[in-house]
């Protein structure tokens, strides 16, 4: 079981795609329950099944643009 960060935090979530490959979602964790994580990142809002999550952790805020 992977520990899920608190909603409202910036996170990176590594999860498995249906093909078996792993990918990451980076952004704000909007919500988390026993079945789904919702991450708002550069690719838009992603809904991720908890059963596919390999790892998840809080990350620092994004750097300010130059």
FENRANOR-V865497 format. One record per residue. N is the residue number from 0. RES is the residue in one small letter. SS is DSSP state (~ for helix, > for strand, _ for the rest). OMEGA is omega in whole degrees, 0 to 359 (999 if undefined). D_LAST is the distance of its C-alpha to the last C-alpha in whole Angstrom. Layout:
n=N res=RES ss=SS omega=OMEGA d_last=D_LAST
n=N res=RES ss=SS omega=OMEGA d_last=D_LAST
This chain:
n=0 res=x ss=_ omega=181 d_last=39
n=1 res=x ss=_ omega=176 d_last=35
n=2 res=x ss=_ omega=182 d_last=34
n=3 res=x ss=_ omega=177 d_last=32
n=4 res=x ss=_ omega=181 d_last=29
n=5 res=x ss=_ omega=174 d_last=29
n=6 res=x ss=_ omega=182 d_last=28
n=7 res=x ss=_ omega=180 d_last=25
n=8 res=x ss=_ omega=173 d_last=23
n=9 res=x ss=> omega=186 d_last=20
n=10 res=x ss=> omega=165 d_last=22
n=11 res=x ss=> omega=181 d_last=23
n=12 res=x ss=> omega=175 d_last=26
n=13 res=x ss=> omega=182 d_last=28
n=14 res=x ss=> omega=181 d_last=31
n=15 res=x ss=> omega=173 d_last=34
n=16 res=x ss=_ omega=177 d_last=34
n=17 res=x ss=_ omega=179 d_last=37
n=18 res=x ss=_ omega=182 d_last=38
n=19 res=x ss=_ omega=177 d_last=37
n=20 res=x ss=_ omega=177 d_last=34
n=21 res=x ss=> omega=176 d_last=31
n=22 res=x ss=> omega=181 d_last=28
n=23 res=x ss=> omega=170 d_last=25
n=24 res=x ss=> omega=181 d_last=24
n=25 res=x ss=> omega=179 d_last=20
n=26 res=x ss=> omega=180 d_last=20
n=27 res=x ss=> omega=175 d_last=21
n=28 res=x ss=> omega=183 d_last=25
n=29 res=x ss=> omega=179 d_last=27
n=30 res=x ss=> omega=179 d_last=30
n=31 res=x ss=> omega=173 d_last=33
n=32 res=x ss=_ omega=185 d_last=36
n=33 res=x ss=_ omega=183 d_last=39
n=34 res=x ss=_ omega=188 d_last=38
n=35 res=x ss=> omega=169 d_last=35
n=36 res=x ss=> omega=177 d_last=31
n=37 res=x ss=> omega=183 d_last=29
n=38 res=x ss=> omega=178 d_last=25
n=39 res=x ss=> omega=182 d_last=23
n=40 res=x ss=> omega=181 d_last=20
n=41 res=x ss=_ omega=179 d_last=18
n=42 res=x ss=_ omega=182 d_last=22
n=43 res=x ss=> omega=181 d_last=23
n=44 res=x ss=> omega=179 d_last=25
n=45 res=x ss=> omega=174 d_last=27
n=46 res=x ss=> omega=187 d_last=31
n=47 res=x ss=> omega=177 d_last=32
n=48 res=x ss=> omega=181 d_last=35
n=49 res=x ss=~ omega=181 d_last=36
n=50 res=x ss=~ omega=180 d_last=38
n=51 res=x ss=~ omega=184 d_last=36
n=52 res=x ss=> omega=177 d_last=33
n=53 res=x ss=> omega=181 d_last=33
n=54 res=x ss=> omega=177 d_last=31
n=55 res=x ss=> omega=177 d_last=28
n=56 res=x ss=> omega=175 d_last=26
n=57 res=x ss=> omega=178 d_last=24
n=58 res=x ss=_ omega=180 d_last=20
n=59 res=x ss=_ omega=177 d_last=17
n=60 res=x ss=_ omega=178 d_last=15
n=61 res=x ss=_ omega=177 d_last=12
n=62 res=x ss=_ omega=178 d_last=9
n=63 res=x ss=_ omega=178 d_last=6
n=64 res=x ss=_ omega=180 d_last=4
n=65 res=x ss=_ omega=999 d_last=0
